Amino acid sequence: MTVCALGALVCGCADTGGGDRPEERRTPAAGQEHRPQSAPKKRPPTLAPGPQGLTPVFKQGRPDGGKTVALTFDADMTADQGPRAAAGERFDNPELIATLRRLKVPSTVFMTGRWAEEYPQQAGAIGSDPLFEVANHSYSHHAYTNDCYGLPSVSADRMRSDVERAFAAFGKAGITDPVPYFRFPGGCYDRAALKAIAPAGVTAVQWDVVSGDAFAQDADAVAEEVLRGVQPGSVVVMHCTRSAAPVTEQAIRRIVPELRKRGYRFTRVSELIGGASGRSS
């Protein structure tokens, strides 16, 4: 049975062990201000495996964790869309990224490996910007179930390699520190998919607020959908693809100031996951 349900559920417990993301630089002791110091590193928070070792699924942060909200952007591109890109179709959205930078909005970008290959300079710039974190959205945006909005599907025996192929594409684009989070194409998954990608060591990330920006033409309608749905701890799904989501940047220009006016603070998914057991990343 395909699981595409949205809801305020956190499956599993946060794992906050050591690993490979840099912390903020510590203040040097007196007399050591000019000595180079290597920053200690920590692993991005993940959830503990689910029952029978299945991939854990995160859908929303703690509602009592303060007025925080994570805007997430899917950078979609399939393996067979290269000719369309060569003909001029744009699967990127540099204006959106520029607006997020101008408004200083921390965000999580769920990127396909194919997108990173098509736009390696943009991918590398996003991955090296501390405002953003890059997460995995599969290599070619093929579905991990057999019935998912008409998407072609990946067989169970190829799902793990598809996830790992995307991470490899990130490395080639200069993204040296992607977070260990995975978003299923179309948001579609079932038990077989959760079992297949468990060896990849990722936490699957869903959402509780659908922006409706995919193929939308009315930026105000998209903004209203987000503003109506956001609650403390929300994860909002949007897109970073001009051809498929042409009004997202316009919607962001309305969404961000309005949510800030309401007292919300923007954060990356990693902070919400870290707070799943009362800890912020």
DAHUVEN-V422282 format. One record per pair of residues at least 24 apart in sequence whose ideal C-beta (glycine too) atoms are under 10 Angstrom apart, sorted by sequence separation. I is the first residue (numbers start at 1). J is the second residue. If there is no record, write none. Layout:
<<I | J> <I | J>>
This chain:
<<18 | 42> <19 | 43> <20 | 44> <21 | 45> <73 | 97> <91 | 115> <106 | 130> <107 | 131> <108 | 132> <109 | 133> <110 | 134> <111 | 135> <112 | 136> <113 | 137> <114 | 138> <115 | 139> <138 | 162> <139 | 163> <179 | 203> <181 | 205> <183 | 207> <213 | 237> <214 | 238> <215 | 239> <223 | 247> <227 | 251> <17 | 42> <18 | 43> <19 | 44> <94 | 119> <97 | 122> <101 | 126> <106 | 131> <107 | 132> <108 | 133> <109 | 134> <110 | 135> <111 | 136> <112 | 137> <113 | 138> <114 | 139> <115 | 140> <138 | 163> <139 | 164> <140 | 165> <141 | 166> <159 | 184> <208 | 233> <209 | 234> <211 | 236> <212 | 237> <213 | 238> <214 | 239> <222 | 247> <226 | 251> <230 | 255> <234 | 259> <16 | 42> <17 | 43> <19 | 45> <92 | 118> <100 | 126> <105 | 131> <106 | 132> <107 | 133> <108 | 134> <109 | 135> <110 | 136> <111 | 137> <112 | 138> <113 | 139> <114 | 140> <115 | 141> <136 | 162> <137 | 163> <139 | 165> <140 | 166> <179 | 205> <208 | 234> <209 | 235> <210 | 236> <211 | 237> <212 | 238> <213 | 239> <221 | 247> <222 | 248> <225 | 251> <226 | 252> <16 | 43> <19 | 46> <73 | 100> <91 | 118> <92 | 119> <104 | 131> <105 | 132> <106 | 133> <108 | 135> <110 | 137> <111 | 138> <112 | 139> <113 | 140> <114 | 141> <136 | 163> <138 | 165> <139 | 166> <207 | 234> <208 | 235> <209 | 236> <210 | 237> <211 | 238> <213 | 240> <214 | 241> <219 | 246> <220 | 247> <223 | 250> <224 | 251> <227 | 254> <15 | 43> <16 | 44> <17 | 45> <90 | 118> <91 | 119> <94 | 122> <97 | 125> <101 | 129> <109 | 137> <110 | 138> <112 | 140> <113 | 141> <136 | 164> <138 | 166> <139 | 167> <207 | 235> <208 | 236> <209 | 237> <210 | 238> <211 | 239> <213 | 241> <215 | 243> <216 | 244> <219 | 247> <222 | 250> <223 | 251> <226 | 254> <227 | 255> <230 | 258> <15 | 44> <16 | 45> <17 | 46> <71 | 100> <85 | 114> <90 | 119> <93 | 122> <97 | 126> <100 | 129> <112 | 141> <136 | 165> <137 | 166> <139 | 168> <206 | 235> <207 | 236> <208 | 237> <209 | 238> <215 | 244> <216 | 245> <217 | 246> <218 | 247> <219 | 248> <222 | 251> <223 | 252> <226 | 255> <230 | 259> <15 | 45> <16 | 46> <85 | 115> <92 | 122> <101 | 131> <112 | 142> <136 | 166> <139 | 169> <159 | 189> <205 | 235> <207 | 237> <214 | 244> <215 | 245> <216 | 246> <217 | 247> <219 | 249> <220 | 250> <221 | 251> <222 | 252> <223 | 253> <224 | 254> <225 | 255> <234 | 264> <236 | 266> <14 | 45> <15 | 46> <81 | 112> <92 | 123> <94 | 125> <100 | 131> <101 | 132> <135 | 166> <136 | 167> <154 | 185> <206 | 237> <207 | 238> <213 | 244> <214 | 245> <215 | 246> <216 | 247> <219 | 250> <220 | 251> <223 | 254> <224 | 255> <227 | 258> <232 | 263> <14 | 46> <15 | 47> <82 | 114> <86 | 118> <94 | 126> <97 | 129> <100 | 132> <153 | 185> <205 | 237> <213 | 245> <215 | 247> <216 | 248> <218 | 250> <219 | 251> <222 | 254> <223 | 255> <226 | 258> <227 | 259> <230 | 262> <232 | 264> <13 | 46> <14 | 47> <15 | 48> <79 | 112> <81 | 114> <85 | 118> <134 | 167> <136 | 169> <152 | 185> <159 | 192> <163 | 196> <164 | 197> <167 | 200> <212 | 245> <213 | 246> <218 | 251> <219 | 252> <222 | 255> <223 | 256> <226 | 259> <231 | 264> <232 | 265> <12 | 46> <13 | 47> <14 | 48> <15 | 49> <71 | 105> <73 | 107> <74 | 108> <75 | 109> <76 | 110> <77 | 111> <78 | 112> <79 | 113> <80 | 114> <81 | 115> <85 | 119> <97 | 131> <136 | 170> <151 | 185> <156 | 190> <159 | 193> <162 | 196> <163 | 197> <166 | 200> <211 | 245> <213 | 247> <214 | 248> <219 | 253> <220 | 254> <224 | 258> <230 | 264> <233 | 267> <235 | 269> <12 | 47> <13 | 48> <71 | 106> <72 | 107> <73 | 108> <74 | 109> <75 | 110> <76 | 111> <77 | 112> <79 | 114> <82 | 117> <97 | 132> <135 | 170> <151 | 186> <153 | 188> <159 | 194> <160 | 195> <161 | 196> <162 | 197> <164 | 199> <167 | 202> <213 | 248> <216 | 251> <219 | 254> <223 | 258> <227 | 262> <11 | 47> <12 | 48> <13 | 49> <70 | 106> <71 | 107> <72 | 108> <73 | 109> <74 | 110> <75 | 111> <76 | 112> <77 | 113> <78 | 114> <82 | 118> <134 | 170> <148 | 184> <149 | 185> <150 | 186> <156 | 192> <159 | 195> <160 | 196> <161 | 197> <163 | 199> <164 | 200> <213 | 249> <219 | 255> <10 | 47> <11 | 48> <12 | 49> <70 | 107> <71 | 108> <72 | 109> <73 | 110> <74 | 111> <75 | 112> <77 | 114> <78 | 115> <81 | 118> <148 | 185> <149 | 186> <151 | 188> <156 | 193> <159 | 196> <160 | 197> <163 | 200> <211 | 248> <213 | 250> <235 | 272> <11 | 49> <12 | 50> <70 | 108> <71 | 109> <72 | 110> <73 | 111> <74 | 112> <76 | 114> <77 | 115> <79 | 117> <144 | 182> <148 | 186> <149 | 187> <158 | 196> <159 | 197> <160 | 198> <162 | 200> <163 | 201> <164 | 202> <213 | 251> <234 | 272> <235 | 273> <11 | 50> <12 | 51> <75 | 114> <76 | 115> <77 | 116> <134 | 173> <145 | 184> <147 | 186> <148 | 187> <149 | 188> <154 | 193> <156 | 195> <157 | 196> <159 | 198> <160 | 199> <161 | 200> <163 | 202> <212 | 251> <213 | 252> <233 | 272> <11 | 51> <75 | 115> <77 | 117> <144 | 184> <145 | 185> <148 | 188> <153 | 193> <156 | 196> <159 | 199> <160 | 200> <211 | 251> <15 | 56> <74 | 115> <75 | 116> <77 | 118> <134 | 175> <143 | 184> <144 | 185> <145 | 186> <147 | 188> <148 | 189> <155 | 196> <156 | 197> <159 | 200> <211 | 252> <12 | 54> <14 | 56> <77 | 119> <133 | 175> <134 | 176> <136 | 178> <143 | 185> <144 | 186> <146 | 188> <148 | 190> <154 | 196> <160 | 202> <233 | 275> <11 | 54> <12 | 55> <13 | 56> <75 | 118> <127 | 170> <134 | 177> <135 | 178> <136 | 179> <142 | 185> <143 | 186> <145 | 188> <147 | 190> <233 | 276> <11 | 55> <12 | 56> <14 | 58> <75 | 119> <127 | 171> <133 | 177> <134 | 178> <135 | 179> <136 | 180> <137 | 181> <138 | 182> <141 | 185> <142 | 186> <143 | 187> <144 | 188> <145 | 189> <146 | 190> <211 | 255> <11 | 56> <12 | 57> <133 | 178> <134 | 179> <135 | 180> <136 | 181> <137 | 182> <138 | 183> <140 | 185> <141 | 186> <143 | 188> <144 | 189> <145 | 190> <10 | 56> <11 | 57> <12 | 58> <123 | 169> <124 | 170> <127 | 173> <128 | 174> <133 | 179> <135 | 181> <136 | 182> <137 | 183> <138 | 184> <139 | 185> <143 | 189> <144 | 190> <146 | 192> <10 | 57> <11 | 58> <75 | 122> <123 | 170> <126 | 173> <127 | 174> <128 | 175> <134 | 181> <135 | 182> <136 | 183> <137 | 184> <138 | 185> <145 | 192> <9 | 57> <10 | 58> <11 | 59> <75 | 123> <124 | 172> <125 | 173> <126 | 174> <127 | 175> <128 | 176> <133 | 181> <135 | 183> <137 | 185> <144 | 192> <145 | 193> <9 | 58> <10 | 59> <113 | 162> <117 | 166> <120 | 169> <123 | 172> <124 | 173> <125 | 174> <126 | 175> <127 | 176> <128 | 177> <144 | 193> <9 | 59> <10 | 60> <112 | 162> <113 | 163> <116 | 166> <120 | 170> <123 | 173> <124 | 174> <125 | 175> <127 | 177> <143 | 193> <144 | 194> <187 | 237> <8 | 59> <9 | 60> <10 | 61> <75 | 126> <113 | 164> <114 | 165> <115 | 166> <116 | 167> <118 | 169> <122 | 173> <123 | 174> <124 | 175> <127 | 178> <5 | 57> <7 | 59> <8 | 60> <10 | 62> <113 | 165> <114 | 166> <116 | 168> <117 | 169> <120 | 172> <121 | 173> <123 | 175> <124 | 176> <144 | 196> <6 | 59> <7 | 60> <8 | 61> <73 | 126> <113 | 166> <116 | 169> <117 | 170> <120 | 173> <121 | 174> <144 | 197> <3 | 57> <5 | 59> <6 | 60> <8 | 62> <112 | 166> <113 | 167> <115 | 169> <116 | 170> <119 | 173> <120 | 174> <183 | 237> <8 | 63> <111 | 166> <113 | 168> <114 | 169> <115 | 170> <116 | 171> <117 | 172> <118 | 173> <120 | 175> <110 | 166> <113 | 169> <116 | 172> <117 | 173> <112 | 169> <113 | 170> <116 | 173> <111 | 169> <112 | 170> <113 | 171> <115 | 173> <116 | 174> <73 | 132> <75 | 134> <79 | 138> <81 | 140> <111 | 170> <113 | 172> <116 | 175> <138 | 197> <75 | 135> <77 | 137> <78 | 138> <79 | 139> <80 | 140> <81 | 141> <113 | 173> <144 | 204> <72 | 133> <74 | 135> <76 | 137> <78 | 139> <79 | 140> <80 | 141> <136 | 197> <75 | 137> <76 | 138> <77 | 139> <78 | 140> <79 | 141> <80 | 142> <111 | 173> <116 | 178> <207 | 269> <72 | 135> <74 | 137> <77 | 140> <78 | 141> <79 | 142> <73 | 137> <76 | 140> <77 | 141> <78 | 142> <111 | 175> <136 | 200> <205 | 269> <72 | 137> <76 | 141> <149 | 214> <205 | 270> <75 | 141> <109 | 175> <136 | 202> <203 | 269> <74 | 141> <111 | 178> <135 | 202> <203 | 270> <205 | 272> <135 | 203> <136 | 204> <137 | 205> <205 | 273> <109 | 178> <110 | 179> <136 | 205> <109 | 179> <135 | 205> <203 | 273> <108 | 179> <110 | 181> <112 | 183> <80 | 152> <110 | 182> <111 | 183> <78 | 151> <79 | 152> <108 | 181> <110 | 183> <112 | 185> <203 | 276> <78 | 152> <110 | 184> <108 | 183> <110 | 185> <79 | 162> <79 | 165> <183 | 269> <181 | 268> <181 | 269> <44 | 133> <179 | 268> <181 | 270> <179 | 269> <180 | 270> <44 | 135> <179 | 270> <181 | 273> <180 | 273> <179 | 273> <110 | 205> <108 | 205> <179 | 281> <78 | 185> <22 | 130> <55 | 163> <72 | 181> <74 | 183> <76 | 185> <76 | 186> <72 | 183> <74 | 185> <21 | 133> <74 | 186> <74 | 187> <126 | 240> <122 | 240> <58 | 181> <57 | 182> <115 | 240> <115 | 241> <55 | 182> <57 | 184> <108 | 235> <110 | 237> <55 | 184> <107 | 236> <110 | 239> <111 | 240> <112 | 241> <110 | 240> <107 | 238> <109 | 240> <57 | 189> <44 | 177> <46 | 179> <72 | 205> <74 | 207> <107 | 240> <135 | 268> <44 | 178> <45 | 179> <46 | 180> <47 | 181> <55 | 189> <72 | 206> <135 | 269> <44 | 179> <45 | 180> <46 | 181> <70 | 205> <72 | 207> <131 | 266> <133 | 268> <135 | 270> <41 | 177> <43 | 179> <44 | 180> <45 | 181> <55 | 191> <132 | 268> <133 | 269> <43 | 180> <44 | 181> <54 | 191> <57 | 194> <70 | 207> <72 | 209> <131 | 268> <133 | 270> <54 | 192> <55 | 193> <56 | 194> <71 | 209> <73 | 211> <76 | 214> <130 | 268> <133 | 271> <52 | 191> <54 | 193> <55 | 194> <70 | 209> <72 | 211> <74 | 213> <51 | 191> <54 | 194> <55 | 195> <69 | 209> <71 | 211> <73 | 213> <74 | 214> <100 | 240> <2 | 143> <4 | 145> <50 | 191> <53 | 194> <54 | 195> <55 | 196> <2 | 144> <3 | 145> <52 | 194> <53 | 195> <54 | 196> <55 | 197> <56 | 198> <96 | 238> <2 | 145> <4 | 147> <51 | 194> <52 | 195> <54 | 197> <55 | 198> <96 | 239> <97 | 240> <1 | 145> <2 | 146> <4 | 148> <50 | 194> <54 | 198> <55 | 199> <96 | 240> <2 | 147> <4 | 149> <49 | 194> <50 | 195> <53 | 198> <55 | 200> <58 | 203> <59 | 204> <96 | 241> <107 | 252> <2 | 148> <52 | 198> <53 | 199> <55 | 201> <56 | 202> <57 | 203> <58 | 204> <59 | 205> <60 | 206> <93 | 239> <94 | 240> <96 | 242> <55 | 202> <56 | 203> <57 | 204> <58 | 205> <59 | 206> <60 | 207> <61 | 208> <93 | 240> <95 | 242> <105 | 252> <50 | 198> <55 | 203> <56 | 204> <57 | 205> <58 | 206> <59 | 207> <60 | 208> <91 | 239> <92 | 240> <93 | 241> <94 | 242> <133 | 281> <49 | 198> <55 | 204> <56 | 205> <57 | 206> <58 | 207> <59 | 208> <60 | 209> <91 | 240> <92 | 241> <93 | 242> <96 | 245> <99 | 248> <100 | 249> <103 | 252> <54 | 204> <91 | 241> <92 | 242> <93 | 243> <99 | 249> <103 | 253> <105 | 255> <90 | 241> <91 | 242> <92 | 243> <93 | 244> <98 | 249> <99 | 250> <102 | 253> <105 | 256> <49 | 201> <89 | 241> <90 | 242> <91 | 243> <93 | 245> <96 | 248> <97 | 249> <100 | 252> <103 | 255> <104 | 256> <50 | 203> <89 | 242> <90 | 243> <91 | 244> <93 | 246> <95 | 248> <96 | 249> <99 | 252> <103 | 256> <49 | 203> <50 | 204> <89 | 243> <90 | 244> <95 | 249> <96 | 250> <99 | 253> <102 | 256> <103 | 257> <105 | 259> <22 | 177> <46 | 201> <47 | 202> <48 | 203> <71 | 226> <88 | 243> <89 | 244> <93 | 248> <94 | 249> <95 | 250> <96 | 251> <105 | 260> <20 | 176> <21 | 177> <46 | 202> <47 | 203> <90 | 246> <93 | 249> <96 | 252> <100 | 256> <20 | 177> <46 | 203> <47 | 204> <69 | 226> <95 | 252> <99 | 256> <103 | 260> <21 | 179> <45 | 203> <47 | 205> <85 | 243> <21 | 180> <44 | 203> <71 | 230> <84 | 243> <106 | 265> <107 | 266> <108 | 267> <109 | 268> <110 | 269> <20 | 180> <106 | 266> <107 | 267> <108 | 268> <19 | 180> <69 | 230> <105 | 266> <106 | 267> <107 | 268> <108 | 269> <69 | 231> <81 | 243> <104 | 266> <105 | 267> <106 | 268> <107 | 269> <108 | 270> <67 | 230> <69 | 232> <70 | 233> <71 | 234> <72 | 235> <73 | 236> <74 | 237> <76 | 239> <103 | 266> <105 | 268> <106 | 269> <108 | 271> <67 | 231> <68 | 232> <69 | 233> <70 | 234> <71 | 235> <72 | 236> <73 | 237> <74 | 238> <75 | 239> <76 | 240> <77 | 241> <106 | 270> <108 | 272> <67 | 232> <68 | 233> <69 | 234> <70 | 235> <71 | 236> <72 | 237> <73 | 238> <74 | 239> <75 | 240> <76 | 241> <106 | 271> <66 | 232> <67 | 233> <68 | 234> <69 | 235> <70 | 236> <71 | 237> <72 | 238> <73 | 239> <74 | 240> <75 | 241> <77 | 243> <100 | 266> <65 | 232> <66 | 233> <67 | 234> <69 | 236> <70 | 237> <71 | 238> <72 | 239> <73 | 240> <74 | 241> <76 | 243> <77 | 244> <63 | 231> <64 | 232> <65 | 233> <72 | 240> <73 | 241> <76 | 244> <63 | 232> <64 | 233> <76 | 245> <61 | 231> <62 | 232> <63 | 233> <74 | 244> <60 | 231> <61 | 232> <62 | 233> <63 | 234> <74 | 245> <60 | 232> <61 | 233> <73 | 245> <60 | 233> <61 | 234> <59 | 233> <60 | 234> <61 | 235> <59 | 234> <60 | 235> <73 | 248> <59 | 235> <58 | 235> <73 | 252> <4 | 184> <3 | 184> <6 | 187> <71 | 252> <4 | 186> <5 | 187> <4 | 187> <11 | 194> <2 | 186> <3 | 187> <4 | 188> <71 | 255> <2 | 187> <3 | 188> <4 | 189> <71 | 256> <2 | 188> <3 | 189> <4 | 190> <69 | 255> <2 | 189> <3 | 190> <2 | 190> <3 | 191> <15 | 203> <71 | 259> <1 | 190> <2 | 191> <14 | 203> <1 | 191> <2 | 192> <3 | 193> <69 | 259> <2 | 193> <3 | 194> <12 | 203> <11 | 203> <67 | 259> <11 | 204> <67 | 260> <69 | 262> <11 | 206> <67 | 262> <69 | 264> <71 | 266> <67 | 263> <68 | 264> <69 | 265> <70 | 266> <71 | 267> <72 | 268> <9 | 206> <66 | 263> <67 | 264> <68 | 265> <69 | 266> <70 | 267> <71 | 268> <72 | 269> <66 | 264> <67 | 265> <68 | 266> <69 | 267> <70 | 268> <71 | 269> <7 | 206> <9 | 208> <66 | 265> <68 | 267> <70 | 269> <6 | 206> <7 | 207> <8 | 208> <70 | 270> <5 | 206> <6 | 207> <7 | 208> <66 | 267> <70 | 271> <4 | 206> <6 | 208> <65 | 267> <70 | 272> <3 | 206> <6 | 209> <68 | 271> <69 | 272> <70 | 273> <6 | 210> <68 | 272> <61 | 267> <65 | 271> <65 | 272> <68 | 275> <61 | 269> <65 | 274> <66 | 275> <61 | 271> <62 | 272> <65 | 275> <58 | 269> <61 | 272> <64 | 275> <65 | 276> <60 | 272> <61 | 273> <68 | 280> <61 | 274> <62 | 275> <65 | 278> <58 | 272> <61 | 275> <62 | 276> <64 | 278> <66 | 280> <58 | 273> <61 | 276> <62 | 277> <65 | 280> <60 | 276> <62 | 278> <56 | 273> <58 | 276> <61 | 280> <56 | 276> <6 | 229> <8 | 231> <10 | 233> <8 | 232> <44 | 268> <45 | 269> <46 | 270> <8 | 233> <44 | 269> <45 | 270> <8 | 234> <44 | 270> <45 | 271> <47 | 273> <44 | 271> <45 | 272> <46 | 273> <45 | 273> <46 | 274> <48 | 276> <6 | 235> <44 | 273> <45 | 274> <47 | 276> <48 | 277> <44 | 274> <45 | 275> <46 | 276> <47 | 277> <6 | 237> <45 | 276> <42 | 274> <45 | 277> <45 | 279> <45 | 280> <45 | 281> <44 | 281> <43 | 281> <42 | 281> <21 | 270> <16 | 273> <14 | 272> <15 | 273> <16 | 274> <23 | 281> <14 | 273> <15 | 274> <14 | 274> <16 | 276> <21 | 281> <12 | 273> <14 | 275> <15 | 276> <16 | 277> <10 | 272> <14 | 276> <15 | 277> <10 | 273> <13 | 276> <14 | 277> <16 | 279> <12 | 276> <13 | 277> <14 | 278> <16 | 280> <10 | 275> <11 | 276> <12 | 277> <14 | 279> <16 | 281> <10 | 276> <10 | 277> <14 | 281>>
